[in-house]
Amino acid sequence: MTQVYITVDTEYSASIVQRMGKDCRAENYARSISATTPEGDVGIAYQIDFMNRYGLKGVFFVDPMPALIWGTEAITDIVEPIVEAGHDVQLHLHSEWLEFAGDATPVKGRTGGNIKDFTFDDQCTLLDYARTTLIAAGAPRPTAFRAGNYGANDDTCRALAVLGFTHETSHCPGIAVSACDISLTSTDRQPLQHCGLIEVPIGCVETFGGELRHAQITALSSAELKAAMEHSRANGVDALTLVSHSFELLCRKREKINWIVRRRFEALCKAIATMNEVGTATYAANPPSVSTSCTPVSVLPLDPVRSGYRVAEQAVANILYGGS
């Protein structure tokens, strides 16, 4: 049985605060969390509803750092509907929010674009603050973490282990140049013990030039996502992690729906619901376990027609949605 982890990084936008100021909570929620457009909402409520329709479960990695400027209720607004719908809430953290925190910061005088930019002790402080805030917002105690921008390092893993976390999932083999500084390589593509916890790599497929491409809904076509799940099942891969965001189904300016990406999400849910020996899993109920295989996970080989269609589709999406 291949367990697919549909992970949704769920976060307000620090860049919107930079542009609009701190009094932008409602606008930020509409653009980042509910993904509100004149054509309807396609944010977490829509994604939850669609997954529920097909009996699927998602893992929502929620960033509680905006509580530094808006209070815990801003995070409760995110956590409550996820928990009420029976989905999983785990911890996400964008350290950019420290720029706006003022005296509320848990690490006075220190800022950084990624959690890896901080000392081990400061990382422990930030992670403890974020976890405490997430629980105060109504989430069960989290056991898994993903860094904002994938920007973790080995100290992040050690800090998480000290704090009692069991899983970390910032290692992304399918992105050649990434903010992640965890000391693993592109051949580390299955859950493994690392720095005191289980590191869960993001899924990937082979693309042109022998490179890898990460398994994100905006990065792969519906056909590639489905084929990756079938390939995992055929090769005995126990866990396949897919990435999305609360605002993933919007255009880049977050003003209208990206219908190409929305159809990919819907097709993904329908495919999982109809595939034998493939289902969704969560860290709360079915966390990934360390693989017993001593060889790298086989990735979906390149199919030039299948991947070529994605390249063409992306070109159309960039024309229709890239600048608006």
C-alpha positions, -999 to +999 in steps of 0.1 A: +000+000+000+014+034-010+004+062+014+002+096-003+008+126+020-010+156+005+008+183+024-005+219+022+018+247+035-008+270+050+005+305+056-002+342+056+021+362+033+048+383+049+053+401+016+018+414+017+025+429+051+056+445+037+035+461+009+004+470+029+014+473+065+004+454+096-033+463+092-038+439+064-050+408+082-084+405+065-069+411+030-040+387+038-064+360+049-085+364+017-054+362-005-034+336+013-058+313+033-093+314+019-080+323-016-111+344-023-118+355-059-148+368-078-151+333-092-152+317-057-128+306-030-102+280-037-082+281-004-082+257+025-120+255+028-124+245-008-094+221-007-108+204+025-143+201+010-129+185-022-107+161-003-137+152+019-158+145-011-134+117-021-127+104+014-091+118+015-071+133+043-046+162+040-017+174+062-018+211+067+015+226+078+004+258+095+027+287+101+018+304+135+044+332+133+019+359+122+005+357+158+035+379+166+016+408+151-021+397+150-024+375+181-033+338+184-069+344+170-054+349+135-040+313+137-072+299+153-091+312+121-069+287+101-067+258+125-103+255+135-118+245+101-090+220+095-094+203+128-132+203+126-130+186+092-108+158+106-076+167+088-041+169+102-024+201+115+014+201+117+040+229+122+054+253+096+075+283+103+085+314+082+111+334+102+105+365+080+077+374+104+103+384+131+109+416+111+075+429+122+074+415+157+089+443+177+090+436+214+069+404+209+098+386+193+110+355+212+146+361+200+153+397+206+175+415+181+177+386+157+160+382+123+166+359+094+149+348+062+151+311+071+152+292+104+186+278+094+199+314+098+197+311+136+218+294+162+207+260+176+195+277+208+175+303+189+160+276+167+149+258+198+133+290+211+115+297+178+102+262+174+090+261+210+072+295+205+056+283+172+045+250+187+030+266+218+012+291+196-002+265+173-015+245+202-030+276+218-048+281+184-066+248+188-042+223+171-032+190+186+004+188+197+024+187+164+049+159+157+061+170+122+077+201+108+085+217+075+106+249+073+094+279+053+112+280+020+125+245+029+152+266+048+162+241+075+196+226+084+209+198+106+206+221+137+168+224+129+165+186+129+184+184+162+163+211+178+131+194+167+144+161+182+152+178+215+117+193+216+101+159+210+092+161+173+094+128+154+094+139+118+109+166+096+100+172+059+121+200+044+144+179+022+134+183-014+155+162-038+136+175-068+149+211-064+185+214-074+191+248-058+171+250-026+173+269+007+175+236+025+209+229+041+201+195+057+230+173+049+213+148+026+216+144-012+193+139-041+196+101-037+180+103-003+144+100-015+128+078+012+121+083+049+153+078+069+167+085+104+186+118+105+198+138+134+175+122+159+142+120+139+127+107+107+134+129+077+107+126+050+118+137+016+095+155-008+085+133-038+101+138-072+101+125-108+127+124-136+124+153-160+144+164-191+182+163-190+182+136-164+172+161-137+146+157-110+114+177-106+096+180-072+061+167-067+042+199-063+008+206-079+021+237-096+052+218-108+038+185-123+009+178-146-021+156-136-006+128-158+028+130-141+012+131-106-009+100-114+020+082-130+042+090-100+017+074-077+013+043-099+051+040-101+054+042-063+028+015-059+045-007-085+079-003-068+068-009-033+073+027-021+054+031+012+052+069+014+050+096-013+049+132-002+032+158-024+034+196-018+008+223-022-001+256-005-032+272+008-030+297-021-017+272-047-048+273-069-045+311-075-026+331-101+007+346-090-009+379-079-035+359-060-064+378-076-081+350-097-082+313-100-055+294-120-079+270-136-050+248-149-037+242-113-072+239-099-080+211-124-047+193-114-057+193-078-092+180-086-078+153-109-053+143-082-080+138-056-101+118-081-072+096-091-063+087-055-099+078-047-100+054-076-066+037-074-061+003-058-035+000-031-030+038-029-045+061-003-039+092+017-023+093+051-015+118+079+012+122+105-013+120+132-028+087+122-002+070+099+032+088+101+059+077+076+082+051+089+119+046+080+123+026+048+140-008+050+154-005+015+191+001+012+189+015-023+175+048-034+138+049-043+133+045-080+117+077-094+092+079-122+113+078-154+109+105-180+082+101-206+089+129-232+053+130-243+039+132-208+064+157-195+063+176-228+026+182-223+034+196-189+059+221-204+033+232-229+007+234-202+030+255-180+036+279-209-001+284-213-005+289-176+023+315-175+005+334-203-029+333-187-020+335-150+017+344-147+013+382-148-021+385-132 
